[in-house]
Amino acid sequence: MRFTIIGSGTLVPDAERGSAGFLVQEGGASVLVDGGSGTMQRLKRLGVDVRALDGGVYSHRHIDHVGDLAPILFALKVGVDMPRTRDYPIWAGEGFVAFLNGMYDVYGKWISSDRWSVPVVEMSLSGASTAMLPGGVRLDTLPANHTAGALHLRFTSPAGYTVVFSGDTGPSENLARLSAGVDVLVTECAVPGKDPWDSHLGPEDVAALLDAARPKRAILTHLYPDNDPAAALARIARTGIPVERGFDDQFVEG
């Protein structure tokens, strides 16, 4: 299984880092995870055409994570297999069906087709959920401490390789539970200190998470400009867990 960081940044414009976007590839299948503005172009830079994707998973519905959904659905109308005849399934937290219906109200026929549909599997916002993704990857989710239907996402390959994506979240026992002993934890570290709204993590929060979960490796994403990466990494490294700042086009596999 290959897990690629397509966008390692935030909603703040950055020439080097796009809004959140990731790609899970296994068994010949490619599933997009989130996808803020610019995701389609960054995928193409890596040789992946969104029109060939096998589905999408969304951690939550904020614009910097779903901004390219409408453009992706529009692009599917001129699909690789011309015309596309297979569905584009989505897995996301409860409330995503209503969100997608709202997009249909705005864009109508430009993001829909009589040749394919967009079935949505809504994952629980009150407990654990499990689904099987294309390629045989297992998706496990638990609710995150954020808004807009937020979830933590754990991907397990058929061979047992595990990657957890925190999504946007404040301190979360669910995240520690889902990340226990995983091969790679890709976690937000948005703020330099304590978030007064408890909706994002700072370095101390990430250090506590790593102490509790003990993943084999940690990758930081979603750092706002006022969060000094060197200082954050220095604090988190004291946990003894190998930690680095993620970057666009970075991949891990196992």
C-alpha positions in Angstrom: 0.0 0.0 0.0 1.3 3.5 -0.9 0.1 6.5 1.0 1.0 9.8 -0.8 0.8 13.3 0.7 -0.7 15.4 -2.1 -1.2 18.5 0.0 0.6 19.1 3.3 -0.6 22.6 4.0 -3.6 24.6 5.2 -6.1 27.0 3.7 -3.4 29.7 3.9 -2.0 30.2 0.4 1.5 28.6 0.1 3.6 28.3 -3.0 5.1 25.0 -1.8 2.2 23.4 0.1 -1.3 22.8 -1.1 -4.5 22.3 0.9 -5.0 18.8 2.4 -5.1 15.9 0.0 -3.8 12.3 0.2 -3.9 9.2 -2.0 -4.1 5.6 -1.0 -3.1 3.0 -3.6 -3.3 -0.7 -3.4 -4.0 -3.6 -5.7 -4.2 -1.4 -8.8 -6.8 0.9 -7.1 -6.4 4.6 -6.3 -8.6 6.3 -3.7 -8.4 10.0 -2.9 -8.4 11.1 0.7 -9.7 14.7 1.1 -8.8 17.1 -1.6 -8.7 20.9 -1.2 -8.2 23.4 -4.0 -5.5 22.4 -6.5 -5.6 18.6 -5.7 -6.4 17.7 -9.3 -3.3 19.5 -10.7 -1.0 18.1 -8.0 -2.2 14.6 -8.7 -1.6 15.0 -12.4 2.0 16.1 -11.6 2.4 12.7 -10.0 1.0 11.0 -13.0 -2.5 10.4 -11.6 -5.6 11.5 -13.6 -8.5 12.1 -11.3 -10.8 10.7 -14.0 -9.3 7.3 -13.2 -9.8 7.4 -9.4 -11.7 4.6 -7.8 -13.4 6.7 -5.1 -12.9 9.2 -2.4 -12.7 9.3 1.4 -13.3 12.6 3.3 -12.2 13.3 6.9 -14.6 16.3 7.1 -16.4 18.9 5.0 -14.3 22.1 5.4 -13.4 23.8 2.2 -9.7 23.2 2.4 -10.4 19.4 2.5 -13.3 19.2 -0.1 -12.7 22.2 -2.3 -11.9 20.1 -5.4 -14.8 17.7 -5.1 -17.1 19.6 -7.5 -14.2 20.0 -10.1 -13.4 16.3 -9.8 -17.0 15.3 -10.5 -17.1 17.7 -13.4 -13.9 16.1 -14.8 -15.5 12.6 -14.5 -17.9 13.6 -17.2 -15.0 13.4 -19.7 -13.7 10.2 -18.2 -10.7 8.1 -19.1 -12.9 5.3 -20.4 -15.0 7.8 -22.4 -17.6 7.9 -21.2 -17.1 6.7 -17.6 -19.6 4.1 -16.7 -18.5 3.1 -13.2 -19.6 4.8 -10.1 -17.5 7.1 -8.0 -18.1 6.0 -4.4 -17.4 8.2 -1.4 -16.9 7.3 2.3 -17.4 10.1 4.8 -18.9 11.1 8.1 -22.7 11.4 8.6 -24.1 14.5 6.9 -22.1 14.1 3.7 -25.2 13.0 1.7 -26.9 16.3 2.6 -23.7 18.2 1.7 -23.5 16.5 -1.7 -27.1 17.1 -2.4 -26.5 20.8 -1.7 -23.7 20.7 -4.3 -26.2 19.1 -6.8 -28.6 22.0 -6.1 -25.8 24.5 -7.1 -24.1 22.7 -10.0 -26.8 20.3 -11.3 -25.9 18.4 -14.4 -22.4 19.7 -14.4 -21.4 17.3 -11.7 -23.8 14.4 -12.3 -24.3 11.8 -15.1 -26.8 9.3 -16.2 -23.9 6.9 -16.8 -22.5 6.9 -13.3 -23.5 7.9 -9.8 -21.8 8.9 -6.5 -22.9 6.5 -3.8 -22.0 7.7 -0.3 -21.3 5.5 2.6 -21.7 7.6 5.8 -19.5 6.6 8.7 -20.7 7.0 12.3 -20.1 10.2 14.2 -20.9 8.5 17.5 -18.7 5.4 17.4 -16.5 3.1 15.3 -17.2 2.3 11.6 -15.5 0.0 9.2 -15.6 -0.3 5.4 -13.6 -2.0 2.6 -12.2 0.2 0.0 -11.2 -0.7 -3.6 -8.0 -2.6 -3.7 -8.8 -4.5 -0.5 -7.8 -1.7 1.9 -9.7 -1.7 5.2 -10.9 1.7 6.4 -11.6 2.1 10.2 -12.9 5.4 11.5 -13.6 7.1 14.8 -15.1 10.5 15.4 -12.6 13.4 15.6 -12.8 16.4 17.9 -13.7 18.9 15.2 -16.7 20.1 13.2 -18.3 19.3 9.9 -18.6 15.6 10.3 -15.0 15.1 11.2 -13.4 11.6 11.4 -10.0 10.0 12.1 -9.1 7.6 9.4 -7.1 4.3 9.6 -6.1 2.5 6.4 -4.9 -1.2 6.6 -3.5 -3.0 3.6 -4.2 -6.6 2.9 -0.7 -7.3 4.2 -1.4 -5.5 7.5 0.5 -2.2 6.9 -1.3 0.6 8.7 -1.5 4.4 8.2 -3.6 6.7 10.3 -4.6 10.2 9.2 -5.8 12.4 12.0 -7.8 14.8 9.9 -8.4 18.1 11.6 -8.9 17.6 15.3 -8.3 18.8 18.8 -6.9 16.4 21.5 -8.7 13.1 21.0 -8.7 9.8 22.9 -10.2 8.3 19.7 -7.1 9.3 17.7 -4.8 7.7 20.3 -6.9 4.6 20.2 -7.0 4.3 16.4 -3.2 5.1 16.2 -2.0 2.6 18.7 1.1 0.9 17.3 0.5 1.9 13.7 3.2 1.9 11.1 2.7 5.6 10.2 0.7 8.4 11.8 0.0 11.4 9.6 -1.2 14.0 12.0 -2.1 17.7 11.9 0.0 20.0 14.1 -1.8 23.2 13.2 -1.1 25.6 16.1 2.0 26.6 18.1 0.4 26.3 21.5 -2.9 25.3 23.0 -5.9 25.9 20.8 -8.5 27.7 22.9 -11.3 26.0 20.9 -9.7 22.5 21.2 -10.3 22.0 17.5 -6.6 21.7 16.4 -3.4 20.2 17.8 -0.2 21.9 18.9 3.2 20.3 19.5 2.5 19.4 23.2 -0.8 17.7 22.1 1.0 15.7 19.4 3.7 14.7 21.9 1.1 13.5 24.3 -0.6 11.6 21.4 2.7 9.9 20.4 3.4 9.0 24.1 0.0 7.3 24.3 -0.2 5.6 20.9 3.5 4.9 20.2 3.3 4.7 16.4 6.4 3.6 14.6 6.7 6.9 12.7 4.9 10.3 12.7 4.5 12.8 9.9 3.3 16.3 10.6 1.0 18.2 8.3 -1.3 21.2 8.4 1.0 23.6 10.2 -0.2 27.2 10.1 2.4 29.9 9.3 2.8 31.0 13.0 3.8 27.4 14.0 7.5 27.1 13.8 8.3 23.7 12.3 11.7 23.3 13.9 10.4 24.1 17.4 7.5 21.8 16.9 9.7 18.9 15.7 12.2 19.5 18.5 9.4 19.2 21.1 7.8 16.1 19.6 11.1 14.3 19.0 11.6 14.1 22.7 9.0 11.3 22.7 11.6 9.1 21.0 9.2 8.5 18.0 10.8 9.3 14.6 9.0 12.4 13.4 9.2 14.7 10.4 7.3 17.4 8.7 5.5 16.1 5.6 5.7 17.7 2.2 3.7 17.7 -1.0 4.5 14.6 -3.2 5.8 12.6 -0.3 4.9 9.0 -0.2 5.2 6.2 2.3 4.6 2.5 1.6 4.8 -0.9 3.1 
